[in-house]
Amino acid sequence: QVHLVESGGALVQPGGSLRLSCAVSGFMVRYYDMSWYRQAPGKEREDIAILFANNGGEFYADSVTGRFTISKDNNENMVYLEMSNLKPEDTAVYYCKSPYYWGQGTQVTVSS
């Protein structure tokens, strides 16, 4: 059975940092493109970071480029999203995603 479980979301002040984690079971992340997307209330889903399995390449949305970094640990079967210089507009539920599955999300709130 496949499970993706996100964690690490929190309330953080503007300018702060967070690291989100995604624990994956049921398949090996080393073989699949993994990504993070977010959904804010009243807004469309935004794909923000992708890590490609074939060459390790990364893609970031313009809104997070230079502030967010996606990575994975193939041995632990984990995917991470390091977020820095957080802004109020980063407030959203963040989801970890594989090509066919996604998790339940973790809430990130950026507010003073």
C-alpha positions in Angstrom: 0.0 0.0 0.0 1.3 3.5 -0.9 1.4 6.2 1.7 2.9 9.7 1.6 2.9 11.4 5.0 3.9 15.1 5.2 5.1 16.7 8.4 6.9 19.8 9.6 4.2 22.4 8.9 3.9 25.2 11.5 3.2 28.8 12.3 6.3 30.8 11.5 7.1 34.5 11.4 7.9 36.3 8.1 11.5 35.7 7.2 11.6 32.4 9.1 12.5 29.0 7.8 10.9 25.5 7.9 11.7 22.1 6.7 8.9 19.9 5.5 9.3 16.2 5.4 7.5 13.5 3.4 7.7 9.9 4.5 7.0 7.6 1.6 6.1 3.9 1.8 5.0 1.5 -0.9 7.4 2.6 -3.6 11.0 3.8 -3.8 11.4 7.5 -4.3 14.8 7.0 -6.1 12.9 5.8 -9.2 10.2 8.5 -9.4 10.0 12.2 -10.0 8.9 13.7 -6.7 7.3 17.1 -6.2 5.7 19.5 -3.7 2.7 21.6 -4.4 0.6 23.9 -2.3 -3.0 25.0 -2.0 -4.0 28.2 -0.4 -7.6 29.1 0.5 -9.4 30.6 -2.5 -6.4 30.0 -4.8 -5.5 27.5 -7.4 -3.1 24.7 -6.7 0.5 25.7 -7.3 3.2 23.2 -8.2 6.3 24.7 -6.6 9.1 22.2 -6.8 10.0 19.0 -8.7 13.0 16.7 -8.3 13.6 14.6 -11.4 14.6 11.0 -10.9 16.5 10.5 -14.1 19.1 13.2 -13.7 18.5 14.8 -10.3 17.4 18.0 -12.0 15.2 20.4 -10.1 12.4 22.8 -11.1 11.0 25.6 -9.0 8.1 27.9 -9.5 9.1 31.6 -9.8 7.3 32.3 -6.6 9.8 30.2 -4.6 13.0 30.2 -6.6 16.0 31.0 -4.5 14.1 30.4 -1.2 12.9 26.8 -1.4 15.0 23.6 -2.0 13.6 20.1 -2.7 15.7 17.1 -1.9 15.3 13.4 -1.1 17.0 10.7 0.9 16.8 7.5 -1.2 18.0 5.4 1.7 15.4 6.7 4.1 12.7 7.0 1.3 12.1 10.6 2.4 11.4 13.8 0.4 12.1 17.2 1.9 11.3 20.8 1.2 13.6 23.4 2.8 11.9 26.8 3.0 13.6 30.0 3.9 12.7 33.7 3.9 9.1 32.8 4.3 6.5 35.3 3.3 2.8 35.6 4.3 1.9 34.6 0.7 3.5 31.2 1.3 0.7 30.3 3.7 -0.9 27.2 2.4 -1.3 23.5 2.8 1.7 21.8 1.3 1.5 18.4 -0.3 4.1 15.9 -1.3 3.4 14.2 -4.6 4.6 11.3 -6.8 3.4 10.8 -10.4 0.4 8.8 -9.1 0.0 9.5 -5.4 0.0 12.4 -2.9 -0.3 12.9 0.8 -2.8 14.6 3.1 -0.8 17.8 3.4 0.7 19.9 6.2 -0.3 23.4 7.0 2.2 26.2 6.8 1.2 29.6 8.2 3.4 32.6 7.8 2.3 35.4 10.1 3.5 37.9 12.6 
